[in-house]
Amino acid sequence: MPRIRILTILCFAAIYLIWGSTFLAIRIAVATVPPLFAAAVRFLIAGAMLYAWARMRGGVKPTGVQWRNLAILSTFLFLISYGAVFWAEQSLPSGVVSVLVAMIPVWTALLQIGVLRKEPLRWPLAVSILLGLGGVTVLAFDPVSRLNLVAAITVVAGAISWSIGTVLSKILTVPKSMPVNSGAQMLLGGLMLLFCSGLAGEWHPAPVISMRAGLAILYLAVAGSVVAYTAYVWLLDRMRPTVVTSYAYVNPVVALLLGHWLAGEGLGLRTVLGAAMVLLSVVVVMVVRD
């Protein structure tokens, strides 16, 4: 088998399986570690590794204006978005959280259409958006999952924040190097999360990271943020974006199954139906907008 084909398979395995498994790893981490602190440690480790690697490979240091813009993006993409996910997974099943997060392409489409007026509202998009919202509603009122509605709304708000950050990233001036860009954003996001962790009182008493939680956070930082991200960038350079971003509707399937098999999370008919509605919506939105 040619080397390039092996690498392609391994990279898809990384973005499908590793990113899909991160939701369960988050749940394991926040079971004993304060959520914002756990998120901060993840992104400080990942950001330092990725930024240092990018700079050693000749990546250009961000300018003052770029650091400001990176801080704005980090607020939406890491502080709010990931802060919401880590906090919510204290009470929500990891698989359901992954499905709610999968709505990001739908929220991004709504922002592009309804707020920025950058594209028309075509009927396939309208139907898919309604389908996705319907799926979220089904999940929110699933008696098997027994969702904490405040936590579910928090995840949705975090997904919308990620969509806002995604739209802003196309407007603001940031480093051209994706590793420098992402590494710097993770570092800033980690620092912001650490600061907010202190404000939220998570340092009193001082957080104690057990072996199990520590391994989960390390897995999130190294495998989830560095290895899988590197695989994602490698694939983007060689394949159509629609093919690569297929992880958006594969990750929730992986997360639902892992949560059910390894953590005993409920997987009733309404959970499956709601997830199917959301994922079909995401598929249509991504194909129509390609």
C-alpha positions as CSV (number, residue, x, y, z in Angstrom):
1,M,0.0,0.0,0.0
2,P,1.5,3.4,-1.0
3,R,2.8,5.5,1.9
4,I,0.5,8.5,1.1
5,R,-2.6,6.2,1.2
6,I,-1.5,4.9,4.6
7,L,-1.1,8.4,5.9
8,T,-4.5,9.4,4.6
9,I,-6.2,6.5,6.4
10,L,-4.3,7.3,9.6
11,C,-5.2,11.0,9.4
12,F,-8.9,10.3,8.8
13,A,-8.8,7.8,11.7
14,A,-7.4,10.6,13.9
15,I,-10.0,13.2,13.1
16,Y,-12.9,10.7,13.2
17,L,-11.9,8.6,16.2
18,I,-9.8,10.8,18.3
19,W,-12.0,13.9,18.0
20,G,-15.0,11.7,18.5
21,S,-13.5,10.3,21.7
22,T,-12.6,13.6,23.2
23,F,-16.2,14.2,24.5
24,L,-15.9,11.1,26.7
25,A,-12.4,12.2,27.8
26,I,-13.8,15.6,28.9
27,R,-16.5,13.8,30.9
28,I,-13.8,11.8,32.7
29,A,-11.7,14.9,33.4
30,V,-14.6,17.0,34.8
31,A,-15.8,14.2,37.0
32,T,-13.1,15.2,39.6
33,V,-11.4,18.3,38.2
34,P,-13.1,21.7,38.1
35,P,-14.3,22.3,34.5
36,L,-12.7,25.6,33.6
37,F,-9.4,24.5,35.2
38,A,-9.4,21.2,33.3
39,A,-10.0,23.1,30.0
40,A,-7.3,25.6,30.9
41,V,-4.7,22.9,31.5
42,R,-5.6,21.1,28.2
43,F,-5.2,24.2,26.1
44,L,-2.1,25.5,27.8
45,I,-0.3,22.2,27.2
46,A,-1.6,21.9,23.6
47,G,-1.0,25.6,22.8
48,A,2.5,25.6,24.1
49,M,3.4,22.4,22.2
50,L,1.8,23.5,18.9
51,Y,3.1,27.1,19.1
52,A,6.7,26.0,20.0
53,W,6.7,23.4,17.2
54,A,5.4,26.0,14.6
55,R,8.0,28.6,15.6
56,M,10.8,26.0,15.5
57,R,9.7,25.2,11.9
58,G,10.1,28.8,10.9
59,G,6.6,30.2,11.7
60,V,6.5,34.0,11.9
61,K,5.7,35.5,15.3
62,P,2.3,37.3,15.4
63,T,2.4,41.1,15.3
64,G,0.7,43.2,17.9
65,V,-2.5,43.6,15.9
66,Q,-2.5,39.9,15.2
67,W,-2.2,39.1,18.9
68,R,-5.2,41.4,19.6
69,N,-7.2,39.6,16.9
70,L,-6.1,36.2,18.2
71,A,-7.3,37.2,21.7
72,I,-10.7,38.1,20.3
73,L,-11.0,34.8,18.5
74,S,-9.8,32.9,21.5
75,T,-12.6,34.5,23.6
76,F,-15.2,33.0,21.3
77,L,-13.5,29.8,20.2
78,F,-12.0,28.6,23.5
79,L,-13.1,30.6,26.5
80,I,-16.8,30.6,25.8
81,S,-17.1,27.6,23.5
82,Y,-14.9,25.1,25.3
83,G,-15.7,26.6,28.7
84,A,-19.4,25.8,28.0
85,V,-18.6,22.2,26.9
86,F,-16.4,21.4,29.9
87,W,-18.9,22.9,32.3
88,A,-21.9,21.2,30.8
89,E,-20.4,17.8,30.7
90,Q,-20.6,17.7,34.5
91,S,-24.3,17.0,34.1
92,L,-24.9,16.1,30.4
93,P,-24.1,12.8,28.6
94,S,-21.0,13.2,26.5
95,G,-22.7,11.7,23.4
96,V,-25.5,14.2,23.5
97,V,-23.1,17.1,24.0
98,S,-21.3,16.0,20.8
99,V,-24.5,16.1,18.9
100,L,-25.4,19.6,20.2
101,V,-21.8,20.7,19.2
102,A,-22.3,19.2,15.7
103,M,-24.8,22.0,15.0
104,I,-22.0,24.5,14.6
105,P,-22.2,24.4,10.7
106,V,-25.9,25.1,11.0
107,W,-25.4,28.1,13.3
108,T,-22.6,29.4,11.0
109,A,-24.9,29.2,8.0
110,L,-27.6,31.1,9.9
111,L,-25.0,33.8,10.8
112,Q,-23.9,34.1,7.1
113,I,-27.5,34.3,5.9
114,G,-29.4,36.2,8.5
115,V,-26.8,38.5,10.0
116,L,-24.0,39.1,7.5
117,R,-26.2,38.7,4.4
118,K,-23.4,36.9,2.6
119,E,-25.5,34.2,1.0
120,P,-29.1,33.7,0.1
121,L,-31.5,31.4,2.0
122,R,-32.0,28.6,-0.4
123,W,-34.8,26.1,0.3
124,P,-32.4,23.1,1.0
125,L,-30.7,25.2,3.6
126,A,-33.9,26.3,5.2
127,V,-35.2,22.8,5.4
128,S,-31.9,21.5,6.8
129,I,-31.8,24.2,9.4
130,L,-35.3,23.5,10.6
131,L,-34.4,19.8,10.7
132,G,-31.4,20.5,12.9
133,L,-33.4,22.7,15.2
134,G,-36.0,20.0,15.4
135,G,-33.4,17.4,16.3
136,V,-32.0,19.6,19.1
137,T,-35.6,20.0,20.5
138,V,-36.1,16.2,20.4
139,L,-32.8,15.7,22.3
140,A,-33.6,18.4,24.8
141,F,-36.9,16.7,25.9
142,D,-35.7,13.1,25.7
143,P,-36.9,11.3,28.9
144,V,-34.1,8.7,28.5
145,S,-31.3,11.3,28.5
146,R,-33.1,13.5,31.1
147,L,-31.1,16.5,30.0
148,N,-30.3,19.4,32.3
149,L,-31.9,22.1,30.1
150,V,-29.6,24.9,31.5
151,A,-26.5,22.8,30.6
152,A,-28.0,22.0,27.2
153,I,-28.7,25.7,26.4
154,T,-25.1,26.4,27.6
155,V,-23.7,24.0,25.0
156,V,-25.8,25.5,22.3
157,A,-24.6,29.0,23.3
158,G,-21.0,27.7,23.2
159,A,-21.6,26.3,19.7
160,I,-23.0,29.6,18.5
161,S,-20.0,31.3,20.0
162,W,-17.7,29.0,18.0
163,S,-19.7,29.9,14.9
164,I,-19.2,33.6,15.6
165,G,-15.5,33.0,16.1
166,T,-15.4,31.1,12.8
167,V,-17.0,34.0,10.9
168,L,-14.7,36.5,12.6
169,S,-11.7,34.4,11.7
170,K,-12.4,35.2,8.0
171,I,-12.5,38.9,8.7
172,L,-9.7,39.6,11.2
173,T,-6.0,39.6,10.3
174,V,-4.2,36.6,11.8
175,P,-1.0,34.8,11.1
176,K,-1.0,32.9,7.8
177,S,0.6,29.8,9.3
178,M,-2.2,27.6,10.7
179,P,0.0,26.0,13.3
180,V,1.1,29.4,14.6
181,N,-2.4,30.7,14.5
182,S,-4.0,27.8,16.3
183,G,-1.2,27.4,18.8
184,A,-1.4,31.1,19.8
185,Q,-5.2,30.9,20.1
186,M,-4.9,27.8,22.3
187,L,-2.4,29.5,24.5
188,L,-4.5,32.6,24.9
189,G,-7.6,30.6,25.4
190,G,-5.9,28.5,28.1
191,L,-4.8,31.6,29.9
192,M,-8.3,33.1,29.7
193,L,-9.8,29.9,31.0
194,L,-7.3,29.8,33.9
195,F,-8.1,33.4,34.8
196,C,-11.9,32.7,34.8
197,S,-11.3,29.5,36.7
198,G,-9.8,31.6,39.5
199,L,-12.7,34.0,39.4
200,A,-15.1,31.1,39.6
201,G,-13.5,30.0,42.8
202,E,-12.1,26.8,41.3
203,W,-8.7,27.3,43.0
204,H,-10.1,27.1,46.6
205,P,-9.4,24.5,47.6
206,A,-6.5,23.9,45.1
207,P,-7.6,21.5,42.3
208,V,-6.3,17.9,42.7
209,I,-5.8,16.0,39.5
210,S,-6.1,12.3,39.9
211,M,-4.2,9.9,37.7
212,R,-7.4,9.1,35.7
213,A,-8.3,12.7,35.2
214,G,-4.7,13.6,34.4
215,L,-4.5,11.0,31.7
216,A,-7.8,12.2,30.2
217,I,-6.5,15.8,30.1
218,L,-3.2,14.7,28.6
219,Y,-5.1,12.7,26.0
220,L,-7.2,15.8,25.2
221,A,-4.1,18.0,24.9
222,V,-1.8,15.7,22.9
223,A,-4.1,13.5,20.9
224,G,-7.1,15.7,20.7
225,S,-5.5,19.1,20.1
226,V,-2.1,18.4,18.6
227,V,-2.2,15.0,16.8
228,A,-5.7,15.2,15.4
229,Y,-5.3,18.9,14.5
230,T,-2.0,18.2,12.6
231,A,-3.9,15.4,10.8
232,Y,-6.7,17.8,9.9
233,V,-4.3,20.4,8.5
234,W,-2.5,17.7,6.5
235,L,-5.8,16.4,5.0
236,L,-6.9,20.0,4.1
237,D,-3.8,20.5,2.0
238,R,-4.6,17.4,-0.1
239,M,-8.4,16.9,-0.2
240,R,-11.6,18.8,-0.8
241,P,-12.9,20.6,2.4
242,T,-16.2,18.9,2.2
243,V,-14.5,15.5,2.5
244,V,-12.2,16.5,5.3
245,T,-15.0,18.3,7.3
246,S,-17.0,15.1,7.2
247,Y,-15.6,14.6,10.8
248,A,-18.5,17.0,11.9
249,Y,-21.1,14.2,11.4
250,V,-18.9,11.2,12.2
251,N,-17.6,12.5,15.6
252,P,-21.1,12.5,17.2
253,V,-21.7,8.9,16.1
254,V,-18.4,7.9,17.7
255,A,-19.1,9.9,20.8
256,L,-22.6,8.5,21.2
257,L,-21.4,4.9,20.9
258,L,-18.4,5.3,23.2
259,G,-20.6,7.1,25.8
260,H,-23.1,4.3,25.7
261,W,-20.6,1.4,25.7
262,L,-18.0,2.8,28.1
263,A,-19.9,5.2,30.3
264,G,-23.4,3.6,30.3
265,E,-25.0,6.7,28.8
266,G,-28.7,6.3,27.7
267,L,-29.2,5.7,24.0
268,G,-33.0,5.6,23.6
269,L,-35.1,5.9,20.5
270,R,-35.5,9.6,20.9
271,T,-31.8,10.2,21.4
272,V,-31.1,8.3,18.2
273,L,-33.9,10.1,16.3
274,G,-32.7,13.5,17.5
275,A,-29.1,12.8,16.7
276,A,-30.1,11.5,13.2
277,M,-32.0,14.7,12.5
278,V,-29.1,16.9,13.6
279,L,-26.5,15.0,11.6
280,L,-28.7,14.9,8.5
281,S,-29.1,18.6,8.8
282,V,-25.3,19.1,9.1
283,V,-24.6,16.9,6.1
284,V,-27.1,18.9,3.9
285,V,-25.8,22.3,5.1
286,M,-22.1,21.3,4.4
287,V,-22.9,19.8,1.0
288,V,-25.1,22.7,-0.1
289,R,-22.6,25.4,1.0
290,D,-19.6,23.6,-0.6
